Amino acid sequence: MAPPGIRLVQKVSSTRTFARLAPHVIPAMDRAVHRLTRGKVLVSAQMLPGVILTARGARSGLERRTPLACMPEEGPDGPATWLLIGSNFGRPGHPAWTANLLAHPDAEINWRGTDIPVTARLLNSAEREEAWAAALKFWPPYAAYQARIDREIRLFRLERRS
């Protein structure tokens, strides 16, 4: 069971008001703090693990830096892969970063101050179902996000590139 502070954040983050406000506040705050701390701190990562995703824009081809919550999937020497959930806080449209990864799957993440080249893969079928179950266990508000939208939330697995 989650500690009381986490449960409160989960409850608040499941609301429609949070979905309207958070996309405007949280990424801007994360970008600023991440830049000021030279990649050492993401404010939102105090609740959920987070990365800064650098991917090329689907149409522009320009680099886009997006702070995102992630679910690290452990390997023998730390995270082997990362799961990104395109929830968009339960808003109707897919977040832009998901289109960027579909168009340009080779990207980079900044994980705890270290830049890591990755390749993103959209999950489908049984693999998606398994990852979705793990994501719901990891952060239950994803269920509320999915319940209020018609689209299927995109899940990506990021794997290290050599």
Secondary structure, DSSP 8 states (H G I E B T S, - for coil): ---HHHHHHHHHHTSHHHHHHHHHHHHHHHHHHHHHTTTS--GGGGTS-EEEEEEE-TTT--EEEEEEE-EEEEETTEEEEEEEEE-GGG-SS--HHHHHHHH--EEEEEETTEEEEEEEEE--HHHHHHHHHHHHHH-THHHHHHHT-SS--EEEEEEE--
